[in-house]
Amino acid sequence: MTTSPQLYTIGYATKPLTSFIAQLKQYNINAVADVRSVPYSKIFHDYHKENIAAELKKHAIRYVYLGDELGPRSKDETHYDECGQVQFDRLMMSDLFKQGLERLSAGVEKQFNIALMCAEKDPATCHRSLLIGYYLAHHLQKNNPELTLPTQLLHIDHNGEIETQNDLEDRVSQLNSQHKDLFMSEEEAKYEAYKMQLRKTSFINEELKKSKPL
């Protein structure tokens, strides 16, 4: 019986390259999709685009850059609010984002076990869960039922353990529970916690940031 390919995520901050590769192999991952908007690191030079692609090739793991399609930033000014903060609900509806999902789907159809790679150590503070994972869990079946993608991302944490998207969203809800309204339903409270997490973590383009009126 053939096991369906899985879609994972992984962050590299403070993670030695040897551990990073070992964790990929632990879960039989044979393709890495780099979803950084900027595929370079000021601190972790092993993860520069060219360096990590070459290292993965040594281990027969494919590398593809999808930061333009699935990254947390945008070159389209309409994807930002009046404070210059990127709005993931707008990114999700973009043609580029859909193209990125289509490329992931094509990889899954070819039986690749894919890991989405970004920098953040904790997926709860990264767009790999807050943008991509959230879309797959809550919007994929309605908007893109034709795509061959799982609705649950599997997040590989710093120690190599798995956290499902559902469990991560529960954790995000707990992290922001101090803002919970007693009259909200559980579903409404989780959504408000998600939005609070976005406000705390999403990219702000200082050049687009507008001065508040006096």
C-alpha positions as CSV (number, residue, x, y, z in Angstrom):
1,M,0.0,0.0,0.0
2,T,1.5,3.4,-1.1
3,T,1.5,6.1,1.5
4,S,0.3,9.5,0.3
5,P,3.0,12.2,0.3
6,Q,3.0,14.6,3.2
7,L,3.6,18.3,3.3
8,Y,5.9,19.4,6.1
9,T,7.4,22.7,7.3
10,I,10.7,23.3,8.9
11,G,12.6,26.3,10.3
12,Y,16.4,26.6,10.5
13,A,17.1,29.5,13.0
14,T,19.8,28.3,15.4
15,K,19.7,24.8,13.9
16,P,23.0,23.3,12.8
17,L,22.9,22.2,9.1
18,T,23.7,18.6,10.1
19,S,20.5,18.5,12.3
20,F,18.5,20.2,9.6
21,I,19.5,17.5,7.1
22,A,19.0,14.7,9.6
23,Q,15.4,15.9,10.4
24,L,14.6,16.0,6.7
25,K,15.8,12.4,6.3
26,Q,14.0,11.3,9.4
27,Y,10.7,12.1,7.7
28,N,11.7,10.9,4.3
29,I,11.6,14.4,2.8
30,N,13.0,14.5,-0.7
31,A,12.2,18.0,-1.7
32,V,12.5,21.4,0.0
33,A,10.4,24.4,-1.1
34,D,12.1,27.6,0.1
35,V,9.3,30.0,1.0
36,R,11.4,32.9,2.3
37,S,10.8,36.2,0.6
38,V,14.5,36.9,1.0
39,P,16.4,33.6,0.6
40,Y,19.5,34.7,2.5
41,S,20.5,35.0,6.1
42,K,22.7,37.6,7.8
43,I,23.6,35.1,10.5
44,F,23.1,31.5,9.2
45,H,25.1,31.5,6.0
46,D,24.7,27.8,5.5
47,Y,21.1,28.6,4.5
48,H,21.9,31.1,1.8
49,K,19.9,30.0,-1.3
50,E,22.9,28.8,-3.3
51,N,24.5,27.1,-0.2
52,I,21.5,25.2,1.0
53,A,20.6,24.1,-2.6
54,A,24.1,22.7,-3.1
55,E,24.0,20.9,0.3
56,L,20.6,19.4,-0.3
57,K,21.7,18.1,-3.7
58,K,24.5,16.1,-2.0
59,H,21.7,14.2,-0.1
60,A,19.5,13.7,-3.2
61,I,17.0,16.3,-1.9
62,R,15.6,18.6,-4.5
63,Y,15.4,22.4,-3.9
64,V,13.0,24.8,-5.3
65,Y,12.5,28.5,-4.6
66,L,8.9,29.6,-4.1
67,G,9.4,32.7,-2.1
68,D,7.9,35.0,-4.7
69,E,4.7,32.9,-4.8
70,L,4.4,31.8,-1.1
71,G,6.6,34.2,0.8
72,P,5.3,36.5,3.6
73,R,6.0,39.7,1.8
74,S,4.6,41.2,-1.4
75,K,5.7,43.6,-4.1
76,D,2.0,44.6,-4.6
77,E,1.2,47.7,-2.4
78,T,-2.5,46.7,-2.3
79,H,-1.5,43.7,-0.1
80,Y,-0.6,46.1,2.8
81,D,-2.8,48.1,5.2
82,E,-2.5,51.8,6.0
83,C,0.2,51.0,8.6
84,G,2.3,49.2,6.0
85,Q,1.7,45.8,7.5
86,V,1.2,42.9,5.0
87,Q,-2.3,41.4,5.1
88,F,-2.3,37.6,4.7
89,D,-6.0,37.5,3.7
90,R,-5.1,39.6,0.6
91,L,-2.0,37.5,-0.2
92,M,-4.1,34.3,-0.1
93,M,-6.3,35.7,-2.8
94,S,-3.4,36.7,-5.2
95,D,-2.6,34.9,-8.4
96,L,1.0,34.4,-7.3
97,F,-0.2,32.6,-4.2
98,K,-2.4,30.3,-6.3
99,Q,0.5,29.6,-8.6
100,G,2.6,28.6,-5.6
101,L,-0.1,26.2,-4.4
102,E,-0.3,24.7,-7.9
103,R,3.4,24.1,-8.0
104,L,3.2,22.4,-4.6
105,S,0.3,20.3,-5.8
106,A,2.3,19.2,-8.9
107,G,5.1,18.1,-6.6
108,V,2.8,16.1,-4.4
109,E,1.3,14.4,-7.4
110,K,4.8,13.3,-8.4
111,Q,5.1,11.6,-5.0
112,F,7.5,14.1,-3.4
113,N,7.5,14.5,0.3
114,I,7.9,18.3,0.5
115,A,9.1,20.5,3.4
116,L,8.4,24.2,3.3
117,M,11.5,26.0,4.6
118,C,11.7,29.3,6.3
119,A,13.9,30.9,9.0
120,E,11.7,31.1,12.1
121,K,12.4,28.6,14.8
122,D,8.8,28.5,16.0
123,P,6.2,27.8,13.3
124,A,3.6,29.7,15.4
125,T,5.4,33.0,14.5
126,C,6.0,32.1,10.9
127,H,3.9,32.5,7.7
128,R,4.4,28.8,7.0
129,S,1.6,28.2,9.5
130,L,-0.1,31.6,9.6
131,L,-0.4,32.0,5.9
132,I,0.1,28.7,4.0
133,G,-1.0,26.3,6.8
134,Y,-4.0,28.4,7.6
135,Y,-5.1,28.6,4.0
136,L,-4.8,24.8,3.5
137,A,-6.8,24.1,6.7
138,H,-9.6,26.7,6.2
139,H,-9.8,27.7,2.5
140,L,-8.3,25.0,0.3
141,Q,-11.3,22.7,-0.1
142,K,-13.7,25.6,-0.8
143,N,-11.4,27.6,-3.2
144,N,-9.1,25.0,-4.8
145,P,-10.6,21.5,-4.5
146,E,-8.8,20.5,-7.7
147,L,-5.4,20.7,-6.0
148,T,-3.7,17.6,-4.6
149,L,-2.7,19.1,-1.3
150,P,-3.3,18.0,2.3
151,T,-5.3,20.3,4.5
152,Q,-3.0,19.7,7.5
153,L,0.6,20.8,7.4
154,L,3.0,18.9,9.7
155,H,5.4,21.3,11.4
156,I,8.8,20.0,12.3
157,D,9.9,21.8,15.5
158,H,13.4,22.7,16.6
159,N,13.9,19.3,18.2
160,G,12.5,17.3,15.3
161,E,9.1,16.6,16.8
162,I,5.8,17.0,14.8
163,E,3.1,19.6,15.5
164,T,0.0,19.4,13.3
165,Q,-1.6,22.6,12.0
166,N,-4.6,22.0,14.3
167,D,-2.5,21.6,17.4
168,L,-0.5,24.7,16.4
169,E,-3.7,26.8,16.0
170,D,-4.8,25.6,19.5
171,R,-1.4,26.8,20.8
172,V,-1.8,30.2,19.1
173,S,-5.2,30.4,20.7
174,Q,-3.7,29.8,24.1
175,L,-0.9,32.3,23.5
176,N,-3.5,35.0,22.9
177,S,-6.1,33.8,25.4
178,Q,-5.9,37.0,27.4
179,H,-7.8,38.8,24.7
180,K,-10.7,36.3,24.6
181,D,-14.2,37.7,24.9
182,L,-16.4,35.7,27.2
183,F,-19.3,36.0,24.8
184,M,-17.4,34.6,21.8
185,S,-17.8,31.1,20.6
186,E,-14.8,28.8,20.6
187,E,-14.4,29.2,16.8
188,E,-14.7,33.0,17.0
189,A,-12.2,33.1,19.8
190,K,-9.7,31.0,17.8
191,Y,-10.1,33.3,14.8
192,E,-9.5,36.4,17.0
193,A,-6.4,34.8,18.5
194,Y,-5.2,34.1,14.9
195,K,-5.6,37.7,13.9
196,M,-3.8,38.9,17.1
197,Q,-0.9,36.6,16.2
198,L,-0.8,38.1,12.7
199,R,-0.7,41.6,14.1
200,K,2.3,40.6,16.3
201,T,4.3,38.8,13.7
202,S,3.5,39.9,10.1
203,F,6.0,42.0,8.1
204,I,5.7,45.8,8.1
205,N,7.1,47.7,5.2
206,E,8.4,50.9,6.7
207,E,8.4,52.6,3.3
208,L,4.7,52.1,3.0
209,K,3.9,53.0,6.6
210,K,1.8,56.1,6.6
211,S,2.0,58.7,9.4
212,K,-1.0,58.6,11.7
213,P,-3.1,61.8,11.6
214,L,-2.7,64.2,14.4
